[in-house]
Amino acid sequence: MIVKIMSGEDLPDSDPRKRYDLYDGVNEVNFSQDDKGDSWAHMYLYMGSEDTLDVLVTGNVYVMNDNGKTVSTFAPGPQKKGNSGCFGEVSK
């Protein structure tokens, strides 16, 4: 899968000036929430059997298949510290 994480800039996601991070070769994505059930800006990207990235997110997230078609989206809530659970998962 491919994961595109947009910046928190005050521009529409479609604006070519808006920055983003792109991760290729992602096998699984977990979106986290706090213990009250509110979504927030934290997710795990599982890149392989041993490789996991812990990512703080400030903008919208687009999860795409290997052909570039969006299969899932995530809009983060406020950034918080810690990790108390997972409320969304996308796997290859």
C-alpha distances in whole Angstrom, upper triangle without the diagonal:
4,7,10,13,16,20,22,25,27,25,23,20,21,23,22,24,22,20,16,14,11,8,6,6,5,6,8,9,13,15,19,22,26,28,30,26,26,22,22,20,18,15,14,10,10,9,12,15,17,15,14,14,17,16,19,18,20,19,16,13,10,7,6,5,5,9,8,10,10,9,11,13,15,18,20,23,26,25,26,27,26,24,25,22,19,19,16,13,9,8,6
4,7,10,13,16,19,21,24,22,20,17,18,20,19,21,18,16,13,10,7,6,5,6,6,9,10,10,14,15,19,22,25,28,29,26,25,21,21,18,17,14,13,10,11,10,13,17,18,15,15,14,16,14,17,15,18,16,14,10,8,6,5,6,6,9,7,9,9,10,11,12,14,17,18,22,24,23,25,26,25,24,25,23,20,20,16,14,11,11,10
4,6,10,13,16,18,21,19,18,14,16,18,17,19,16,14,10,8,6,5,7,9,7,10,10,9,12,12,16,19,22,25,26,23,22,18,17,15,14,11,11,9,11,11,14,18,18,15,14,12,13,11,13,12,14,12,11,7,6,5,6,9,10,12,10,11,9,10,10,10,11,13,14,18,20,19,21,22,22,21,23,20,17,17,14,13,11,12,12
4,6,10,13,15,17,16,14,11,13,14,14,15,12,10,7,6,5,6,9,12,11,14,14,12,14,14,17,20,23,26,27,24,22,18,17,14,14,12,13,11,14,14,18,21,21,18,16,14,15,12,13,11,12,10,8,6,5,6,8,11,12,13,10,12,10,12,11,10,10,12,13,17,19,18,21,22,23,22,24,22,19,19,16,15,14,15,15
4,7,9,12,14,14,13,10,13,14,14,14,11,9,5,5,6,8,12,14,13,16,15,12,14,13,15,17,20,24,24,22,19,16,14,11,11,11,12,11,15,15,19,22,22,18,16,13,13,10,10,7,8,6,6,5,7,9,11,15,16,17,14,15,13,14,12,10,9,10,10,14,15,15,18,19,20,20,22,21,18,18,16,16,15,17,18
4,7,8,11,10,10,7,10,11,11,11,7,6,4,7,9,12,15,18,17,20,18,16,17,15,17,19,22,25,25,23,20,17,15,12,13,14,16,15,19,19,23,26,26,22,20,17,16,12,11,8,7,5,5,6,8,11,14,17,19,19,16,16,14,16,14,11,11,10,11,14,15,15,18,20,22,22,24,23,21,20,18,19,18,20,21
4,5,9,9,10,9,12,11,12,11,7,6,5,8,11,14,17,21,19,22,21,18,19,17,18,20,22,26,26,24,21,17,15,12,14,15,17,17,21,21,25,28,27,23,21,17,16,13,11,8,6,5,8,9,12,15,17,21,22,23,19,20,18,20,18,14,13,12,11,14,14,14,17,19,21,22,24,24,22,22,21,21,21,23,25
4,6,8,10,10,13,13,14,12,9,9,9,11,15,17,21,24,22,25,23,20,20,17,18,19,20,24,24,22,19,16,13,11,14,16,19,19,23,24,28,30,29,26,23,19,18,14,11,8,5,5,8,11,14,17,20,23,25,26,22,22,20,21,19,15,13,11,10,12,12,12,16,18,21,21,24,23,22,22,21,22,23,25,27
4,6,8,9,12,10,12,10,7,8,10,13,16,19,23,26,25,28,26,23,24,21,22,23,24,28,27,26,22,20,17,15,18,19,22,22,26,27,30,33,32,29,26,23,21,17,15,12,9,8,11,14,16,20,22,25,27,27,23,24,21,24,21,18,16,14,14,15,15,15,19,22,24,25,27,27,26,26,24,26,26,28,29
4,7,9,12,10,13,11,9,11,13,16,19,22,25,29,27,30,29,25,26,23,24,24,25,29,28,26,23,20,18,17,20,22,25,25,29,30,33,36,36,32,29,26,24,20,18,15,11,10,12,15,17,21,23,27,29,28,25,25,22,24,22,19,17,14,15,15,16,17,21,24,26,27,29,29,28,27,26,27,27,30,31
4,6,8,6,9,8,6,10,12,15,18,21,24,27,26,29,28,25,26,23,25,25,27,31,30,28,24,22,20,18,21,22,25,25,29,29,33,36,36,32,30,26,25,21,19,16,13,10,12,15,16,20,21,25,27,26,22,22,20,23,21,18,17,15,16,17,18,19,23,26,29,29,31,30,28,27,26,27,27,29,30
4,5,5,9,9,8,11,12,15,17,20,23,26,25,28,27,24,25,22,24,25,27,30,29,27,24,21,20,18,21,22,25,24,28,28,32,35,35,32,29,26,25,22,20,16,14,10,10,13,14,18,19,22,24,23,20,19,17,20,18,15,15,13,15,17,19,20,24,27,29,29,31,30,27,26,24,25,25,27,28
4,6,8,9,7,9,9,12,14,17,19,22,21,24,23,21,22,20,22,23,26,29,29,26,23,20,19,17,19,19,22,21,24,25,28,32,32,28,26,23,23,19,18,14,12,9,8,10,10,14,15,19,20,20,16,16,14,17,15,12,13,12,14,17,18,20,23,26,28,27,29,28,25,24,22,23,21,24,25
4,6,9,8,10,11,14,15,18,20,23,23,26,25,23,25,23,25,27,29,33,32,29,26,23,23,21,23,23,25,24,27,27,30,34,34,30,29,26,26,22,21,18,16,13,11,13,12,16,16,19,20,19,15,15,14,17,17,15,16,15,18,20,22,23,27,30,31,31,32,31,28,27,24,25,23,26,26
4,5,6,9,11,15,16,20,22,25,25,28,28,25,27,25,27,28,31,35,34,31,28,25,24,22,24,24,26,25,29,28,32,35,35,32,30,27,27,23,22,19,16,13,13,15,15,19,19,22,23,22,18,19,18,21,20,18,18,17,19,22,23,24,28,30,32,32,34,33,31,29,27,28,26,29,29
4,5,8,10,13,15,18,20,24,24,27,27,25,27,26,28,30,33,36,36,33,30,27,26,23,25,25,26,25,28,27,31,34,34,31,29,26,26,23,22,19,18,15,15,16,16,19,19,22,22,21,17,19,18,22,21,19,20,19,21,24,25,25,29,31,33,33,35,34,32,31,28,28,27,29,28
4,6,10,13,15,19,21,25,25,29,28,26,28,26,28,30,32,36,35,33,30,27,25,22,24,25,26,25,28,28,32,35,35,31,29,26,26,22,21,18,16,14,15,17,17,20,21,24,24,24,20,22,21,24,23,21,21,20,21,23,24,24,27,30,32,32,35,34,32,31,29,29,28,30,30
4,7,11,13,17,19,23,23,26,25,23,24,23,25,26,28,32,32,30,26,23,21,18,20,21,23,22,25,25,29,32,32,28,26,23,23,19,18,15,13,10,12,13,14,18,19,22,23,22,19,20,18,21,20,17,17,16,17,19,20,20,24,26,28,28,31,30,28,28,26,26,25,27,27
4,7,10,14,17,20,20,24,23,21,22,21,23,25,27,31,31,29,26,23,20,17,18,19,20,19,23,22,26,29,29,25,23,20,20,16,15,13,11,10,11,12,14,16,18,21,21,21,18,20,18,21,20,17,17,16,16,19,20,19,22,24,26,26,29,28,27,26,25,25,24,25,26
4,7,10,13,17,16,20,19,17,19,18,20,22,25,29,29,27,24,20,18,15,16,16,17,16,19,19,22,26,25,21,20,16,17,13,13,11,10,9,10,9,11,13,14,18,18,19,15,17,15,18,17,14,14,14,15,18,18,18,21,22,24,24,26,26,23,23,21,21,20,22,22
4,7,10,14,13,17,17,15,17,16,19,21,24,28,29,26,24,20,18,15,15,14,14,13,16,15,19,22,21,18,16,13,14,11,12,10,11,10,11,10,11,12,13,16,16,18,15,17,15,17,16,15,14,15,15,18,19,18,20,21,23,22,25,24,22,22,20,19,18,19,20
4,7,10,10,14,15,13,16,16,19,22,25,29,30,27,25,21,20,16,16,14,14,12,14,13,16,20,20,16,15,13,14,12,14,12,14,13,12,10,10,10,11,13,13,14,12,14,13,15,15,14,15,16,17,20,21,20,23,24,24,23,26,24,22,22,19,18,16,17,17
4,7,7,11,12,11,14,15,18,22,25,28,29,27,25,21,20,17,15,13,12,9,11,9,13,16,16,13,12,10,12,11,14,13,15,15,14,11,11,10,10,12,11,14,12,14,14,15,15,15,15,17,17,21,22,21,23,23,23,22,24,23,20,21,18,16,14,14,14
4,6,9,11,12,15,17,20,24,27,30,32,29,28,24,23,20,18,15,14,10,11,8,11,15,16,13,13,12,15,14,17,17,19,18,17,13,12,10,10,10,9,11,11,13,13,14,15,16,17,20,20,24,26,24,26,26,26,24,26,24,22,22,19,17,14,13,12
4,6,9,11,15,17,20,24,27,30,32,29,28,25,24,21,19,16,14,10,9,6,8,12,13,11,12,12,15,15,19,19,21,21,19,16,14,11,11,10,8,12,12,15,15,15,16,17,19,22,22,26,27,26,27,27,26,24,26,24,21,22,19,16,13,12,10
4,6,7,11,14,17,21,24,26,28,25,25,21,21,18,16,12,10,6,6,5,7,11,12,10,9,10,13,13,16,16,19,19,17,13,12,9,10,10,10,13,13,14,14,13,13,15,16,19,19,22,24,23,24,24,23,21,22,20,17,18,15,12,10,9,8
4,7,10,14,17,20,24,26,28,25,25,22,22,20,17,13,11,8,6,6,7,9,11,10,10,11,14,15,18,18,22,21,19,16,14,11,11,10,11,14,15,15,15,13,14,16,17,20,21,24,26,24,25,25,23,21,22,19,16,17,14,11,8,6,5
4,7,10,13,17,20,22,24,21,21,18,18,17,14,11,8,6,5,7,9,10,12,11,9,11,12,13,16,16,20,19,17,14,13,10,11,11,13,16,16,16,14,12,12,14,14,17,18,21,23,21,22,22,20,18,18,16,13,13,11,7,6,4,6
4,7,10,13,17,19,21,18,18,15,14,13,11,7,6,5,6,9,11,13,14,12,10,10,10,10,13,13,16,16,14,11,11,8,11,12,14,17,16,16,14,12,10,11,11,14,14,17,19,18,19,19,18,15,16,13,10,11,8,5,5,6,9
4,6,10,13,16,17,15,15,12,12,11,9,6,5,7,8,12,14,15,15,14,11,11,10,10,12,12,16,16,14,12,13,11,14,16,18,21,19,19,16,14,12,12,10,13,12,15,17,16,16,16,15,12,12,9,6,7,6,4,7,9,12
4,7,11,13,15,12,11,8,8,8,6,5,7,9,12,15,17,19,19,17,13,12,10,10,10,10,13,13,12,10,12,11,15,17,20,22,20,19,16,14,11,10,8,10,9,11,13,13,13,14,13,10,11,9,6,6,5,6,9,12,15
4,7,10,11,9,9,6,7,8,6,6,8,11,14,17,19,20,20,18,14,13,11,11,10,11,14,15,14,13,15,15,19,21,24,26,24,23,20,18,15,13,10,11,9,10,12,11,11,11,10,7,8,6,4,6,7,9,12,15,18
4,7,8,6,5,4,6,8,8,9,12,15,18,21,23,24,23,22,18,17,14,13,12,12,14,16,15,15,18,18,22,24,27,29,27,26,22,20,17,15,12,12,10,9,10,10,9,11,10,7,7,6,6,6,9,12,15,18,22
4,5,5,6,7,7,10,10,12,14,18,20,24,26,26,25,24,20,19,16,15,14,15,16,18,18,18,21,22,25,28,30,33,30,29,26,24,20,19,15,15,12,10,10,10,8,9,8,7,6,7,9,9,12,15,19,22,25
4,5,7,10,11,14,13,15,17,21,23,26,28,28,27,26,22,22,18,19,17,18,20,21,22,22,24,24,28,30,33,35,33,32,29,27,23,22,18,18,15,13,14,14,11,12,10,9,6,7,10,11,14,17,21,23,27
4,6,9,11,14,15,17,19,23,25,29,31,31,30,29,25,24,21,21,19,19,20,21,21,22,24,25,29,31,34,36,34,32,29,27,23,21,18,17,15,12,13,14,12,14,13,12,9,10,12,12,15,18,22,25,29
4,6,9,13,13,15,17,20,23,26,28,29,28,27,23,22,19,19,17,17,18,19,19,19,21,22,25,27,31,33,30,29,25,23,19,18,15,14,13,11,12,14,13,14,14,12,10,9,10,8,12,15,18,22,25
4,6,10,11,14,17,20,22,26,28,29,29,27,23,22,18,17,15,15,15,16,16,17,19,20,24,27,30,31,29,27,24,22,18,16,13,11,10,7,9,11,10,13,13,12,11,11,11,9,12,16,19,22,25
4,7,8,10,14,16,19,22,25,26,26,24,20,18,16,14,12,11,12,13,12,13,16,17,20,23,26,28,25,24,20,19,15,13,9,8,6,5,8,9,10,12,13,11,11,10,9,8,10,13,16,19,22
4,6,9,12,15,19,21,24,26,25,23,19,16,13,11,9,8,9,11,11,12,15,17,21,24,26,28,25,24,21,20,16,14,10,8,5,4,5,5,7,10,11,10,11,11,11,11,12,14,17,20,23
4,7,11,13,17,19,22,24,23,20,17,14,11,8,5,5,6,8,10,10,14,15,19,22,24,26,23,23,20,19,16,13,10,8,5,6,6,5,7,10,11,11,13,13,12,12,13,15,16,19,22
4,7,10,13,16,19,21,19,17,13,11,7,6,5,6,9,11,12,11,14,15,18,21,23,25,23,23,20,19,16,14,11,11,8,9,9,7,8,9,9,8,11,10,10,11,11,13,15,17,20
4,7,10,13,16,17,16,14,10,8,6,5,6,7,11,12,12,10,12,12,16,18,20,22,20,20,18,17,14,12,10,11,10,12,13,11,12,12,11,9,12,10,9,10,9,10,11,13,16
4,6,9,12,13,13,10,7,6,5,6,9,10,14,15,15,12,14,13,16,17,19,22,20,21,18,17,15,14,13,15,13,15,17,14,15,14,13,11,13,11,9,12,11,9,11,12,14
4,6,9,11,11,8,6,5,7,7,11,12,15,16,15,12,13,11,13,14,15,19,17,18,16,15,14,14,13,16,15,18,19,17,18,18,16,14,17,15,12,14,12,10,10,10,12
4,6,8,8,6,5,6,9,11,14,15,19,20,19,15,15,13,14,15,15,19,18,19,18,17,16,17,16,19,19,21,23,21,21,20,19,16,18,16,14,16,14,11,10,9,10
4,7,8,5,6,7,11,12,16,17,21,21,20,16,16,13,14,14,14,17,17,19,18,18,17,18,19,21,21,24,25,23,24,23,22,20,22,20,17,19,17,14,13,11,11
4,5,5,7,10,14,16,19,21,24,24,23,20,19,16,17,16,15,19,20,21,21,20,20,21,22,25,24,27,28,26,26,25,23,21,23,21,19,21,19,16,14,12,11
4,6,8,12,15,18,21,23,27,27,26,23,22,19,20,19,19,22,23,24,24,22,22,24,24,27,26,29,30,28,27,26,24,21,23,21,19,22,20,16,16,13,13
4,7,10,13,16,20,22,26,27,26,23,23,21,22,21,21,25,25,26,26,24,24,25,24,27,26,28,29,26,26,24,22,20,22,20,19,22,21,18,18,16,16
4,7,10,13,17,19,22,23,23,20,20,18,19,19,19,23,22,24,23,22,22,22,22,24,23,25,26,23,23,22,20,19,21,20,18,21,19,17,16,15,15
4,7,9,13,15,19,20,20,17,18,16,18,19,19,23,22,23,22,21,19,20,19,21,20,22,22,20,20,18,17,15,17,16,15,18,16,14,14,14,15
4,6,10,12,16,17,17,15,16,15,17,19,19,22,21,22,21,20,18,18,17,19,17,19,20,17,17,16,15,14,17,16,15,17,16,15,15,15,16
4,7,10,13,15,16,14,16,16,19,20,21,25,23,24,21,21,19,18,16,17,15,16,16,13,14,12,11,11,14,13,13,15,15,14,15,16,18
4,6,10,12,13,11,14,14,17,19,21,23,21,22,19,19,17,15,13,14,12,14,14,11,12,12,12,12,15,15,14,15,15,14,15,17,19
4,7,10,11,11,14,15,19,22,23,25,23,23,20,21,18,15,13,12,9,11,10,8,9,10,11,11,15,15,14,16,15,16,17,19,21
4,6,8,8,12,13,17,20,22,23,20,21,18,18,15,13,10,9,7,9,9,8,11,12,14,14,16,16,15,15,15,16,16,19,21
4,7,9,13,15,18,22,24,25,22,22,19,20,17,14,11,9,7,8,8,8,11,14,16,16,19,19,18,18,17,19,19,22,24
4,7,10,13,16,20,22,22,19,19,16,17,14,11,9,7,7,9,10,11,14,17,19,19,21,20,18,18,17,18,18,21,23
4,7,10,13,17,19,20,16,16,12,14,11,7,6,5,7,10,12,13,16,19,20,19,21,20,17,16,14,16,15,19,20
4,7,10,13,16,17,14,13,10,11,8,6,5,6,8,12,14,14,17,19,20,19,20,18,16,15,12,13,12,15,16
4,6,10,13,13,10,10,6,8,6,5,7,9,11,15,18,18,21,23,23,21,23,21,17,16,13,13,11,14,14
4,7,10,11,9,8,6,6,5,6,8,12,14,17,20,20,22,24,23,21,22,20,16,15,12,11,8,10,10
4,7,7,5,5,4,5,7,9,12,15,17,21,24,24,26,27,27,25,26,23,20,19,15,13,10,11,10
4,5,5,6,7,7,9,12,15,18,21,24,27,27,29,30,29,27,28,25,21,20,17,14,10,10,8
4,6,8,10,10,13,15,18,21,23,27,30,29,31,32,31,29,30,27,24,24,20,17,13,12,9
4,6,9,11,14,16,19,22,25,28,31,31,33,34,34,32,33,30,27,26,22,20,16,15,12
4,6,9,12,13,16,19,21,25,28,28,30,32,32,30,31,28,25,24,20,18,15,15,13
4,6,9,11,15,18,21,24,27,28,30,32,32,29,30,28,24,22,19,17,14,15,13
4,6,8,11,14,17,21,24,24,27,29,29,26,27,24,21,19,16,15,12,13,13
4,7,11,14,17,20,24,24,26,28,27,25,25,22,18,17,13,12,9,10,10
4,7,11,13,16,20,21,23,24,24,22,22,19,15,13,10,10,8,11,12
4,7,10,13,17,18,20,22,22,20,21,18,15,13,10,11,10,13,15
4,6,10,13,14,16,19,19,17,18,16,13,11,9,11,11,14,17
4,7,10,12,15,18,19,17,18,17,15,13,12,14,15,18,20
4,7,8,11,14,15,14,15,15,13,12,12,14,16,19,22
4,7,9,12,14,14,15,14,14,13,14,17,18,22,25
4,6,10,13,13,15,15,16,15,17,19,21,25,27
4,7,10,11,13,14,15,16,17,19,21,24,27
4,7,9,11,13,14,15,17,19,22,25,28
4,7,10,12,14,16,18,20,23,25,28
4,7,10,12,15,17,18,21,23,26
4,6,8,11,14,15,18,20,23
4,7,10,13,15,18,20,24
4,7,10,11,15,17,21
4,6,8,11,14,17
4,7,11,14,17
4,7,10,14
4,7,10
4,7
4
